[in-house]
Amino acid sequence: MAEQKKLVAEITSMDEDFTQWYTDVVVKAGLVAYSHIKGFLVYKPAGYALWEAVQNLLDARFKKTGVENVYMPLLIPENLMAKEGDLVNGFAPEVAWVTAGGSEPLQERLCVRPTSETVFSDFFRTDVQSYRDLPKVYNQWCSVVRWEKETRPFLRSREFMWQEGHTVHASEEEAKARTQQMLNVYADFCAEDLAIPVVKGRKTDKEKFAGATATYTIEALMHDGRALQSGTSHDFGTKFAEAYGIQFTDRDNKLKFAAQTSWGLSTRIIGALIMVHGDNSGLVLPPRIAPTQIMIVPIQQKKAGVLDKAYEIRDMLKDFRVKVDDTDKSPGFKFADQEMRGIPVRIEIGPRDMANGKCIIARRDNHEKTECDIASLPEKMAELLPQIQKDMYDRAAKHLEDHTYSAATKEEFVRLFTEKSGFVKAMWCGDQACEDKIKEDLGVTSRCMPFQQETISDVCVCCGKPAKKMVYWGRAY
Amino acid sequence: MAEQKKLVAEITSMDEDFTQWYTDVVVKAGLVAYSHIKGFLVYKPAGYALWEAVQNLLDARFKKTGVENVYMPLLIPENLMAKEGDLVNGFAPEVAWVTAGGSEPLQERLCVRPTSETVFSDFFRTDVQSYRDLPKVYNQWCSVVRWEKETRPFLRSREFMWQEGHTVHASEEEAKARTQQMLNVYADFCAEDLAIPVVKGRKTDKEKFAGATATYTIEALMHDGRALQSGTSHDFGTKFAEAYGIQFTDRDNKLKFAAQTSWGLSTRIIGALIMVHGDNSGLVLPPRIAPTQIMIVPIQQKKAGVLDKAYEIRDMLKDFRVKVDDTDKSPGFKFADQEMRGIPVRIEIGPRDMANGKCIIARRDNHEKTECDIASLPEKMAELLPQIQKDMYDRAAKHLEDHTYSAATKEEFVRLFTEKSGFVKAMWCGDQACEDKIKEDLGVTSRCMPFQQETISDVCVCCGKPAKKMVYWGRAY
């Protein structure tokens, strides 16, 4: 127990200092290490395995909707980047520039991709000729670079991994439908695989993606009541097509500009996993995304038959992602280490239990311990893992509900953001000036105009003019 | 048939101009498109699907040997790159340099990774403390940049995708064993999944990787008789550990330098797939790697029931990767297009066959067409696909055997490289001067010193001094 205490004691309590708790978990759970360059992370096996799990689950969902994976160049010529004015203005301050190849200076600077609308559009310009070539529903898994000033593991990095989907369509209606389809894919993925409930909606013009006609978003609420934008889907209409010359001959034999979308979800989502489910013992992983779902810990493992029994149980559970911790560490250390890493279920097996054909099952999410017949472990696990997944979702959904408030008046709005942390639903007139003022006064931004609109009052919570939209407001990562 | 001819006519015959044939296949099979930057490719869906298949199959083989995936930063500080002298000298002429982040010039140049020994070593320096931390068997899937002068799709690009494995061990013996284990993984992957036989051996000092104490290689023979280095595995001994300070406390409580390896296989392997198996109708894919194994082509698809029957057959064959080509192109066009793309098996189904419960099966590899009962298609395919895989391997193995020659004398060596194309086995004294002379005179390089040594003669084929090793020589991509 001394060892266990020591290990656990190294994490700051989340109630004491949430920011430090987060950093502690990220490092102590072995997810990442820092490199010599600010904002460039080393993904260690436990961290990369989470990203691999995200990739596998999300990619399967993509492919069901007809997505094809491709890969575009890492570097983008400056003049290509500059063709769509809003995009280049949005990204120019934060791109990394390659100016030499080998010992030769380059004739034209190349930027390391911060996002790939430009190269996809340039490719579509020649690849799309006729309505018969449409739609193209492409995606790439890659890393991108944005020279951020402030960085935090997963949440804001100079290099981060993501997927970026890019599609071309014959009509704006079809493009719009695709953006919403992909937003739903993200929301379902978060809810079903990550046990994270999200609010779906549209970004205001101030908060939308540079170059988009509309940006849709899923917003999640972290344990500390701050919001995290967890995935976005952009409708470009024909804006990029006009800038890059993507035209096709339609069925009516007329030359038309194509409509486009893009949508992305990044390693940020790992930050959401940590901050939605984690506790003071470390990470808590939902079973569906957990690289290891069950860890078997032999007790008094040097006693005859204990390790063999542990391996036998592992082999009984081969339908799950299961491992035996047969290192020479103490059980107490193993317990604490596996809790830190968020493994959903621990099975303890020692000489006494073995003699009775029993073992102990410990749930990571609620720390519940129960005894179980070894023989019935496979059925028990087939029930327990989905139950944990559901309980984790329900807990997160309750947290979201409990921390979503409504404000009809400015006083109420200010009071809520002073006394509480979470989302506040309030009406908005549609003017950016009110968003700017709210941000300046309270450090709060409009997270989204939810698809499910409600009427909290008739007037803007900021200026008192007639309201146009109900908005989720929050302090965001 | 006019359409089919037209499509096929667009490929140059491989006997006429192999280089042009290769470029034609790469483009017409829809694998890649060129971007605005020389040597940076767009991987289209068919090209990326091949790389995804390589990743899935190879990654599964890696994980069976205990490999864990990680991810290291894309950019490397110049001073970190420079710590190991041989490596930096080997790569300095061909790296791309980032000199500005956003609008600010950087204080230190960062290179886009050409390979990641330096960042892995720097990470291991702090991550490895004790023999209990060893071995670490890590791998990353990523893209790298090398500013090559001459570029060709897949074979030599400025950006290419690969995996790079990096391991640390407590002893040099264990590191050496890991390099050979991974070389065998590559060779088995090539033979079993890609139907490509390879020669395994060790590189000469002239041809080894910058910074390695030994480089092992697998060498494949292309259809035109040229060699392609298809995967390499490097033993570093303690060289990088000494340069980067990777030390650990061993069981005997002494501080020791760790031993390291690295091993890589890249998108080059797609070039090998094309040039080993392709023919004058285009790409020919072995079934195990083919993203689509079976394509069903409905004949007279507008007639009642034809398309439904095609979908019914697809559903019967759901254990395979199967699709129906239900586009409005003509059957002739579809046949030619699918041959170009190398799909292993085509099933033709039309009204006449349907009435008899029959269909036509066409093999891509040998153009054989047979009739088959629709009801027995699942069993037929379960036999046929492995048969095609085997036949393709056997054909490639025969080609390798038929184009591997032996030269006991210099005259014979020169005659073979003048009249024939392929590997020539010949003895070597061990001096780089002879390698240099052979390269200068004949454009031929030492491909490897094969593990299976033979004695062709007692003296070096170049200088006549006593021979030390039998070497495979060849003209290489």
HADDOCK unambig.tbl for C-alpha pairs under 7 A between the chains (distance, minus, plus):
assign (segid A and resid 40 and name CA) (segid B and resid 73 and name CA) 5.60 0.50 0.50
assign (segid A and resid 41 and name CA) (segid B and resid 72 and name CA) 6.87 0.50 0.50
assign (segid A and resid 41 and name CA) (segid B and resid 73 and name CA) 6.08 0.50 0.50
assign (segid A and resid 42 and name CA) (segid B and resid 71 and name CA) 5.88 0.50 0.50
assign (segid A and resid 42 and name CA) (segid B and resid 72 and name CA) 4.79 0.50 0.50
assign (segid A and resid 42 and name CA) (segid B and resid 73 and name CA) 6.21 0.50 0.50
assign (segid A and resid 43 and name CA) (segid B and resid 70 and name CA) 5.39 0.50 0.50
assign (segid A and resid 43 and name CA) (segid B and resid 71 and name CA) 4.85 0.50 0.50
assign (segid A and resid 43 and name CA) (segid B and resid 72 and name CA) 6.39 0.50 0.50
assign (segid A and resid 44 and name CA) (segid B and resid 70 and name CA) 5.19 0.50 0.50
assign (segid A and resid 44 and name CA) (segid B and resid 71 and name CA) 6.94 0.50 0.50
assign (segid A and resid 45 and name CA) (segid B and resid 68 and name CA) 5.93 0.50 0.50
assign (segid A and resid 45 and name CA) (segid B and resid 69 and name CA) 5.76 0.50 0.50
assign (segid A and resid 45 and name CA) (segid B and resid 70 and name CA) 5.15 0.50 0.50
assign (segid A and resid 48 and name CA) (segid B and resid 69 and name CA) 6.55 0.50 0.50
assign (segid A and resid 48 and name CA) (segid B and resid 70 and name CA) 5.35 0.50 0.50
assign (segid A and resid 48 and name CA) (segid B and resid 71 and name CA) 6.73 0.50 0.50
assign (segid A and resid 68 and name CA) (segid B and resid 45 and name CA) 5.93 0.50 0.50
assign (segid A and resid 69 and name CA) (segid B and resid 45 and name CA) 5.76 0.50 0.50
assign (segid A and resid 69 and name CA) (segid B and resid 48 and name CA) 6.55 0.50 0.50
assign (segid A and resid 70 and name CA) (segid B and resid 43 and name CA) 5.38 0.50 0.50
assign (segid A and resid 70 and name CA) (segid B and resid 44 and name CA) 5.20 0.50 0.50
assign (segid A and resid 70 and name CA) (segid B and resid 45 and name CA) 5.14 0.50 0.50
assign (segid A and resid 70 and name CA) (segid B and resid 48 and name CA) 5.34 0.50 0.50
assign (segid A and resid 71 and name CA) (segid B and resid 42 and name CA) 5.89 0.50 0.50
assign (segid A and resid 71 and name CA) (segid B and resid 43 and name CA) 4.85 0.50 0.50
assign (segid A and resid 71 and name CA) (segid B and resid 44 and name CA) 6.94 0.50 0.50
assign (segid A and resid 71 and name CA) (segid B and resid 48 and name CA) 6.74 0.50 0.50
assign (segid A and resid 72 and name CA) (segid B and resid 41 and name CA) 6.88 0.50 0.50
assign (segid A and resid 72 and name CA) (segid B and resid 42 and name CA) 4.79 0.50 0.50
assign (segid A and resid 72 and name CA) (segid B and resid 43 and name CA) 6.38 0.50 0.50
assign (segid A and resid 73 and name CA) (segid B and resid 40 and name CA) 5.59 0.50 0.50
assign (segid A and resid 73 and name CA) (segid B and resid 41 and name CA) 6.09 0.50 0.50
assign (segid A and resid 73 and name CA) (segid B and resid 42 and name CA) 6.22 0.50 0.50
assign (segid A and resid 92 and name CA) (segid B and resid 102 and name CA) 6.41 0.50 0.50
assign (segid A and resid 93 and name CA) (segid B and resid 102 and name CA) 4.41 0.50 0.50
assign (segid A and resid 93 and name CA) (segid B and resid 103 and name CA) 5.77 0.50 0.50
assign (segid A and resid 94 and name CA) (segid B and resid 101 and name CA) 6.55 0.50 0.50
assign (segid A and resid 94 and name CA) (segid B and resid 102 and name CA) 4.17 0.50 0.50
assign (segid A and resid 95 and name CA) (segid B and resid 101 and name CA) 5.80 0.50 0.50
assign (segid A and resid 95 and name CA) (segid B and resid 102 and name CA) 4.80 0.50 0.50
assign (segid A and resid 96 and name CA) (segid B and resid 98 and name CA) 6.56 0.50 0.50
assign (segid A and resid 96 and name CA) (segid B and resid 100 and name CA) 5.67 0.50 0.50
assign (segid A and resid 96 and name CA) (segid B and resid 101 and name CA) 4.26 0.50 0.50
assign (segid A and resid 96 and name CA) (segid B and resid 102 and name CA) 5.87 0.50 0.50
assign (segid A and resid 97 and name CA) (segid B and resid 98 and name CA) 5.37 0.50 0.50
assign (segid A and resid 97 and name CA) (segid B and resid 99 and name CA) 6.21 0.50 0.50
assign (segid A and resid 97 and name CA) (segid B and resid 100 and name CA) 5.22 0.50 0.50
assign (segid A and resid 97 and name CA) (segid B and resid 101 and name CA) 6.33 0.50 0.50
assign (segid A and resid 98 and name CA) (segid B and resid 96 and name CA) 6.55 0.50 0.50
assign (segid A and resid 98 and name CA) (segid B and resid 97 and name CA) 5.36 0.50 0.50
assign (segid A and resid 98 and name CA) (segid B and resid 98 and name CA) 4.18 0.50 0.50
assign (segid A and resid 98 and name CA) (segid B and resid 99 and name CA) 6.25 0.50 0.50
assign (segid A and resid 99 and name CA) (segid B and resid 97 and name CA) 6.21 0.50 0.50
assign (segid A and resid 99 and name CA) (segid B and resid 98 and name CA) 6.23 0.50 0.50
assign (segid A and resid 99 and name CA) (segid B and resid 99 and name CA) 6.44 0.50 0.50
assign (segid A and resid 100 and name CA) (segid B and resid 96 and name CA) 5.65 0.50 0.50
assign (segid A and resid 100 and name CA) (segid B and resid 97 and name CA) 5.22 0.50 0.50
assign (segid A and resid 101 and name CA) (segid B and resid 94 and name CA) 6.56 0.50 0.50
assign (segid A and resid 101 and name CA) (segid B and resid 95 and name CA) 5.79 0.50 0.50
assign (segid A and resid 101 and name CA) (segid B and resid 96 and name CA) 4.25 0.50 0.50
assign (segid A and resid 101 and name CA) (segid B and resid 97 and name CA) 6.34 0.50 0.50
assign (segid A and resid 101 and name CA) (segid B and resid 147 and name CA) 5.71 0.50 0.50
assign (segid A and resid 102 and name CA) (segid B and resid 92 and name CA) 6.43 0.50 0.50
assign (segid A and resid 102 and name CA) (segid B and resid 93 and name CA) 4.41 0.50 0.50
assign (segid A and resid 102 and name CA) (segid B and resid 94 and name CA) 4.17 0.50 0.50
assign (segid A and resid 102 and name CA) (segid B and resid 95 and name CA) 4.81 0.50 0.50
assign (segid A and resid 102 and name CA) (segid B and resid 96 and name CA) 5.87 0.50 0.50
assign (segid A and resid 102 and name CA) (segid B and resid 147 and name CA) 5.97 0.50 0.50
assign (segid A and resid 103 and name CA) (segid B and resid 93 and name CA) 5.78 0.50 0.50
assign (segid A and resid 147 and name CA) (segid B and resid 101 and name CA) 5.73 0.50 0.50
assign (segid A and resid 147 and name CA) (segid B and resid 102 and name CA) 6.00 0.50 0.50
